Amino acid sequence: MVSNSIEMLNQDISNVMESILHEITEELKDELHLIIEEKVYEAYKGWYAERGFRTYEFLESFVVENFDRVMSGDATTLTEEVLNDPLLMTQYTGFPYSHYQREELAEVIEEGGEYLFETEAPPRPFWQEWLTWCFTQIPQRFVQKCHSRGLYIV
């Protein structure tokens, strides 16, 4: 009887933690999208942007995926990722070679360099800003979400 109650409590806590994980991961993705909008799209408007050729597929290629729950003995590990899926970048915007370097695009944007049309683009360090935001905001947000659900952690 006590064993069943403990198992039910553990399952309840695991479900609450899964919900918190989903919320936090969505917040991570949303913040990354805001930073990309500011640092990438607003900061650099090459001729292609001025002519309406910008697709926003780079921003939209950052998605939440790969939820996993691994149980090992009494421990449960929950994971979920915000990742860049270059295969989501498919539009041509009238040019047959658009996004041909899509796997390298994030690096080119972060560090600057050549991309399409062999033009030099300035660095737009969206990734480093996002990592800084993650390290400063997520621990506090996680604790707040736990507290709001009656889980008091230190």
NORLIN-V236371 format. One record per residue. N is the residue number from 1. RES is the residue in three letters. PHI is phi as a letter, one per 30 degrees, with the letter a starting at -180 (none if undefined). Layout:
N;RES;PHI
N;RES;PHI
//
This chain:
1;MET;none
2;VAL;d
3;SER;d
4;ASN;d
5;SER;d
6;ILE;d
7;GLU;d
8;MET;d
9;LEU;d
10;ASN;d
11;GLN;d
12;ASP;d
13;ILE;d
14;SER;d
15;ASN;d
16;VAL;d
17;MET;d
18;GLU;d
19;SER;d
20;ILE;d
21;LEU;e
22;HIS;e
23;GLU;d
24;ILE;d
25;THR;d
26;GLU;d
27;GLU;d
28;LEU;e
29;LYS;d
30;ASP;d
31;GLU;d
32;LEU;d
33;HIS;d
34;LEU;d
35;ILE;d
36;ILE;d
37;GLU;e
38;GLU;d
39;LYS;d
40;VAL;c
41;TYR;d
42;GLU;d
43;ALA;d
44;TYR;b
45;LYS;b
46;GLY;d
47;TRP;e
48;TYR;d
49;ALA;d
50;GLU;d
51;ARG;c
52;GLY;i
53;PHE;c
54;ARG;d
55;THR;c
56;TYR;i
57;GLU;d
58;PHE;d
59;LEU;e
60;GLU;d
61;SER;d
62;PHE;c
63;VAL;b
64;VAL;c
65;GLU;a
66;ASN;i
67;PHE;d
68;ASP;b
69;ARG;b
70;VAL;c
71;MET;c
72;SER;b
73;GLY;i
74;ASP;d
75;ALA;c
76;THR;b
77;THR;c
78;LEU;c
79;THR;b
80;GLU;a
81;GLU;b
82;VAL;c
83;LEU;b
84;ASN;c
85;ASP;c
86;PRO;d
87;LEU;d
88;LEU;d
89;MET;d
90;THR;b
91;GLN;d
92;TYR;c
93;THR;h
94;GLY;i
95;PHE;c
96;PRO;d
97;TYR;c
98;SER;d
99;HIS;i
100;TYR;d
101;GLN;c
102;ARG;e
103;GLU;d
104;GLU;c
105;LEU;e
106;ALA;e
107;GLU;d
108;VAL;d
109;ILE;d
110;GLU;d
111;GLU;c
112;GLY;i
113;GLY;k
114;GLU;d
115;TYR;b
116;LEU;d
117;PHE;i
118;GLU;h
119;THR;c
120;GLU;d
121;ALA;c
122;PRO;d
123;PRO;d
124;ARG;b
125;PRO;d
126;PHE;d
127;TRP;d
128;GLN;d
129;GLU;d
130;TRP;d
131;LEU;d
132;THR;d
133;TRP;e
134;CYS;e
135;PHE;d
136;THR;c
137;GLN;c
138;ILE;d
139;PRO;e
140;GLN;d
141;ARG;d
142;PHE;d
143;VAL;d
144;GLN;d
145;LYS;d
146;CYS;d
147;HIS;d
148;SER;d
149;ARG;c
150;GLY;i
151;LEU;c
152;TYR;c
153;ILE;c
154;VAL;c
//
